[in-house]
Amino acid sequence: MSTPAPPDSAAFDKARTGLWASLQKHLATIYAAETDYRAATRFTDTFPFPASAATSQQLLDYQHQRAVLRDLFVDETSQLDTLVKAIRTKGYAEDDKKLLLLMLLGYFDLAETVFSLLDTHRPSQLEPDEELDEARGRFERVRNFIRLNIRGVAGLLKGI
């Protein structure tokens, strides 16, 4: 006869399963945005591209898809920051928190491959975007925070 899992274990299992399902949905959204963004840059193989490489309609389509991907990046970064803070404050065991953070780190790496298109697949002349720059910095800070927490401060101090 098996004994039921402790309540903390059941809560963690529910959180892990929920996080997994959520990350899959978010990745589907990101990959759909990637497909649309790549389609909007189909008119060239050279990046950054000169605006003269596209028709006015192609540029409009590109700008729309860039705005969609950019807004998704800003929104995802904000949500990830909030999620990491929530994980850190939960009463889970440290190893359980690290597992959730490791799942997020994998998501960060996958998402970054898509969001990096904002830097590579762009026109040669681009207006400054402070909100996007701020989101890039925040994305890196959150990812570095996750890495630090997965490794743990004790692991860092061993090398000193």
Disulfide bonds with the S-S distance in Angstrom:
none
